[in-house]
Amino acid sequence: MASTAVQGGNLVAERSRFGWLSWPLLAIYVLWIAALKSVAARSLSIAGVQLSDQLLLAAFFVSHALAYYSGAEVAVYALSSAFIANLFENLSVTYGFPFGYYYHTALAGPRLFHVPYIVTMIYITVGYLSCMVAQVLLGRRDYSSWRRMVYLAPLIAAFVFTSWDLCIDPIYGTIYRAYIYRDPGVWFGTPGGNYFGWLLTTYLFYLLFSVFVSRHAGAAGKARREPGRSYWLQPVLLYLVIAVGVVLTNIRGASADVTVSSGKVWNTGDIYGASTLVTIFTMVFISLLALASLYGNRDAREPEGARYRAIQKG
């Protein structure tokens, strides 16, 4: 028992070395979205701006994830999301499944086969935030809860992540031309089937991760200290900041006509306006729901494991 306690203490100490970075990184990202990103856009390419954005999110991902998950668990998430995302993205470019036929232009930067490295980073980083927001929404905030909703939680996370894609697709596809669809669709050039492809792709790698961690719930609960609400607040706030960033980008956008590959003409002002509305009623709303889950009632404030131990002591 003593050795287990020592090991548990070492694990907590090891995790605290990473966890303290999350708040400063969140603050830096807020500054980036509020001011620095628009300044960088004057001198950097779209790929350069997005790479800067993703490097900040990647730093947050590493520091935040390692404060709760083990190194092996973080690796499983990162590798499974990168592999499955690249598999389906390449399949879609070549065979049209599951997102529809499309291709990434040079604006998206260097790539592995058909998929830009930035896209892989997005699946890992924004995917991680979406996963953590889903855990907050479902009240899965302690290690014992990893055994609950093993198959449902990945679906909720997939919807949270796909909501982000719904908000930004017309901007980066139709306006910026970072990717182009062979057969443009109803969402200002993006096919509706693309979003069902996103649900499938993200659900699969979330599912692999969910099944993996569910098998380690017991050991994790004994050896690790459960984080408090401030830990779970961080990804919710960052997801909300990303939503605000989309709105700020839309507000700053100029109005002009753009033509997609089918010959249809769209007005960028309409695209920016529609994206803003969708962002508010999806990402912002999801963030508010998550905040309500964290702070709305007493039971939601305490992790399930903490309540169980309190009952046992009583």
C-alpha positions in Angstrom: 0.0 0.0 0.0 2.8 2.4 0.8 4.5 1.8 -2.5 1.2 2.4 -4.3 0.8 5.7 -2.5 4.3 6.7 -3.4 3.8 5.8 -7.0 0.5 7.7 -7.0 2.3 10.7 -5.5 5.0 10.6 -8.1 2.3 10.4 -10.8 0.6 13.5 -9.4 3.9 15.4 -9.2 4.8 14.4 -12.7 1.5 15.6 -14.0 1.6 18.9 -12.2 4.8 19.7 -14.1 2.7 19.9 -17.3 -0.6 21.1 -15.9 0.5 24.5 -14.8 1.3 25.5 -18.4 -2.3 25.2 -19.5 -3.5 28.6 -18.1 -0.6 30.6 -19.6 -1.1 28.9 -22.9 -4.8 29.6 -22.8 -4.1 33.3 -22.1 -1.6 33.5 -25.0 -4.2 31.9 -27.3 -6.8 34.5 -26.2 -4.2 37.3 -27.1 -3.5 35.5 -30.4 -7.2 35.4 -31.4 -8.0 38.9 -30.1 -5.2 40.8 -31.8 -2.0 38.9 -33.0 -3.7 36.6 -35.5 -5.0 39.5 -37.6 -1.6 41.2 -37.5 0.1 37.9 -38.6 -2.3 37.6 -41.5 -0.9 40.7 -43.1 2.5 39.1 -43.6 2.0 35.3 -43.4 0.2 33.0 -45.8 -3.0 31.2 -44.8 -0.9 28.1 -44.1 1.5 30.2 -42.0 -1.3 31.7 -39.9 -2.9 28.3 -39.4 0.4 26.7 -38.5 0.9 29.3 -35.8 -2.6 28.7 -34.5 -2.1 24.9 -34.4 1.3 25.1 -32.7 -0.4 27.0 -29.8 -3.2 24.5 -29.6 -0.7 21.6 -29.8 1.2 23.1 -26.8 -2.0 23.3 -24.9 -3.0 19.8 -25.9 0.2 18.3 -24.6 0.3 20.2 -21.3 -3.4 19.7 -20.6 -3.7 16.1 -21.6 -0.6 15.0 -19.7 -2.1 16.5 -16.5 -4.9 14.0 -16.6 -4.0 11.1 -19.0 -1.0 8.9 -19.0 1.6 9.2 -21.7 0.4 6.0 -23.3 -3.2 7.3 -23.3 -2.2 10.5 -24.9 -0.2 8.7 -27.5 -3.1 6.4 -28.3 -5.4 9.4 -28.8 -2.9 11.3 -31.0 -1.9 8.3 -33.1 -5.4 6.9 -33.6 -6.8 10.4 -34.6 -3.9 11.1 -36.9 -4.1 7.6 -38.6 -7.8 7.4 -39.0 -8.1 11.1 -40.2 -5.4 10.6 -42.8 -6.8 7.3 -43.9 -10.3 8.8 -44.6 -9.0 12.1 -45.9 -6.8 10.3 -48.5 -9.7 7.9 -49.3 -12.0 10.9 -50.0 -9.5 12.7 -52.2 -9.0 9.5 -54.2 -12.4 7.8 -54.1 -14.8 10.4 -52.8 -15.6 8.6 -49.5 -16.6 9.8 -46.9 -16.3 13.5 -47.5 -16.9 13.7 -51.2 -14.4 14.3 -54.0 -12.1 17.3 -53.2 -8.5 18.3 -53.1 -6.3 20.5 -51.0 -4.7 23.4 -52.8 -1.1 24.8 -52.2 -2.6 27.3 -49.8 -3.0 24.5 -47.2 0.8 24.0 -47.1 3.0 20.8 -47.3 1.3 17.5 -47.0 1.7 13.8 -46.5 0.3 12.1 -49.6 -2.9 14.2 -50.1 -3.4 15.5 -46.6 -1.6 18.7 -45.4 0.2 18.4 -42.1 -1.9 21.2 -40.7 -5.1 19.2 -41.2 -3.6 16.3 -39.2 -2.8 18.8 -36.4 -6.3 20.1 -36.4 -7.8 16.6 -36.0 -5.5 16.1 -32.9 -5.8 19.5 -31.3 -9.4 20.7 -32.0 -10.4 17.1 -31.8 -9.0 16.9 -28.2 -10.8 20.1 -27.1 -14.0 18.7 -28.6 -13.5 15.4 -26.7 -13.0 17.2 -23.4 -16.0 19.5 -23.9 -18.1 16.3 -24.5 -16.8 14.8 -21.3 -17.9 17.9 -19.4 -21.3 17.9 -21.1 -21.8 14.2 -20.1 -20.4 14.6 -16.6 -17.6 12.2 -17.3 -15.0 14.1 -15.2 -13.4 11.4 -13.1 -11.6 8.2 -13.8 -14.4 5.9 -12.7 -16.7 7.5 -15.3 -14.5 6.2 -18.1 -16.5 3.0 -17.8 -19.8 4.8 -18.5 -21.2 5.8 -22.0 -18.2 4.2 -23.7 -20.0 4.2 -27.0 -22.2 7.2 -26.6 -19.5 9.7 -25.5 -17.5 9.4 -28.7 -20.7 10.2 -30.7 -21.3 13.4 -28.6 -17.6 14.4 -29.1 -18.0 13.8 -32.8 -20.9 16.2 -33.0 -19.0 18.8 -31.0 -16.1 18.6 -33.4 -18.2 18.5 -36.5 -19.9 21.7 -35.3 -16.6 23.4 -35.6 -16.1 22.1 -39.1 -19.6 23.3 -40.0 -18.7 26.8 -38.9 -15.4 27.2 -40.8 -15.9 25.1 -44.0 -17.4 27.8 -46.3 -14.6 30.3 -45.1 -11.6 28.1 -45.8 -13.1 26.2 -48.7 -15.2 28.7 -50.8 -13.5 32.0 -49.8 -9.9 31.1 -49.1 -9.8 28.1 -51.5 -7.6 26.0 -49.2 -9.6 23.0 -50.5 -11.9 22.6 -53.5 -14.8 20.2 -54.0 -15.4 18.6 -57.4 -19.1 18.8 -56.9 -19.9 21.8 -54.6 -22.9 21.4 -52.3 -25.6 23.2 -50.4 -23.5 24.8 -47.6 -22.0 27.6 -49.7 -20.1 25.1 -51.8 -19.5 22.4 -49.2 -21.5 19.1 -49.8 -23.9 18.1 -47.0 -22.4 14.6 -47.0 -19.1 16.0 -45.9 -20.5 16.5 -42.3 -21.7 12.9 -42.1 -18.1 11.9 -43.2 -16.8 14.0 -40.3 -19.1 12.3 -37.9 -18.0 8.9 -39.0 -14.3 9.7 -39.0 -14.2 11.4 -35.7 -16.5 8.9 -34.0 -14.1 6.1 -35.0 -11.0 7.5 -33.4 -12.9 8.8 -30.4 -14.3 5.3 -30.0 -10.9 3.7 -30.1 -9.7 6.1 -27.4 -12.9 5.6 -25.3 -12.6 1.8 -25.3 -8.8 2.0 -24.5 -9.2 4.3 -21.5 -12.3 2.4 -20.2 -10.0 -0.6 -19.6 -7.7 1.5 -17.5 -10.4 3.2 -15.3 -9.8 1.1 -12.2 -6.0 1.5 -12.2 -6.2 5.2 -13.0 -8.7 5.8 -10.1 -6.3 4.2 -7.6 -3.1 5.8 -8.8 -4.0 9.3 -9.9 -5.6 12.4 -8.3 -8.7 13.7 -10.0 -8.5 17.3 -11.2 -10.8 20.0 -10.1 -13.3 22.1 -12.1 -10.7 24.6 -13.2 -9.0 21.8 -15.2 -12.2 21.1 -17.1 -13.0 24.8 -17.5 -9.8 25.2 -19.6 -10.9 23.2 -22.7 -14.4 24.7 -22.6 -13.0 28.2 -22.6 -10.6 27.4 -25.3 -13.4 25.9 -27.5 -15.3 29.1 -26.8 -12.4 31.3 -27.7 -12.0 29.4 -31.0 -15.7 30.2 -31.7 -15.1 33.9 -30.9 -12.2 33.8 -33.3 -14.4 32.5 -36.1 -16.8 35.4 -35.5 -14.0 38.0 -35.4 -12.7 36.6 -38.7 -16.1 36.9 -40.2 -16.6 40.5 -39.0 -13.3 41.5 -40.5 -14.1 39.8 -43.9 -14.7 41.9 -47.0 -17.7 41.4 -49.3 -17.1 40.2 -52.8 -18.4 37.6 -55.2 -16.7 34.1 -55.5 -17.4 31.4 -58.0 -17.1 27.7 -57.1 -16.2 24.9 -59.5 -19.8 24.3 -60.6 -20.0 27.9 -61.8 -22.3 29.0 -59.0 -21.6 32.5 -57.6 -21.7 33.2 -53.8 -21.3 36.5 -52.0 -18.6 36.4 -49.3 -20.7 38.8 -47.1 -23.5 36.2 -47.1 -21.0 33.4 -46.3 -19.5 35.4 -43.4 -22.9 36.2 -42.0 -24.2 32.7 -42.2 -21.0 31.3 -40.6 -21.4 33.8 -37.7 -24.9 32.7 -37.0 -24.1 29.1 -37.2 -21.1 29.6 -34.9 -23.2 31.3 -32.3 -25.9 28.7 -32.3 -23.6 25.7 -32.3 -20.1 26.3 -30.8 -21.1 29.2 -28.5 -24.2 27.3 -27.4 -22.2 24.1 -26.7 -19.8 26.1 -24.6 -22.6 27.6 -22.6 -24.1 24.1 -22.0 -20.7 22.9 -20.8 -20.3 25.8 -18.4 -23.8 25.1 -17.1 -22.8 21.4 -16.6 -19.7 22.5 -14.6 -21.3 25.1 -12.4 -25.0 24.5 -12.6 -25.6 22.3 -9.6 -23.8 20.7 -6.7 -23.6 17.2 -8.0 -22.1 18.4 -11.3 -19.4 20.3 -9.4 -18.0 17.2 -7.7 -16.5 14.3 -9.8 -18.4 11.0 -9.3 -15.3 9.4 -7.6 -15.2 12.2 -5.0 -18.8 11.8 -4.2 -18.3 8.0 -3.8 -15.4 8.5 -1.4 -17.4 10.9 0.6 -20.2 8.4 0.9 -17.8 5.7 2.0 -16.3 7.9 4.7 -19.8 8.7 5.9 
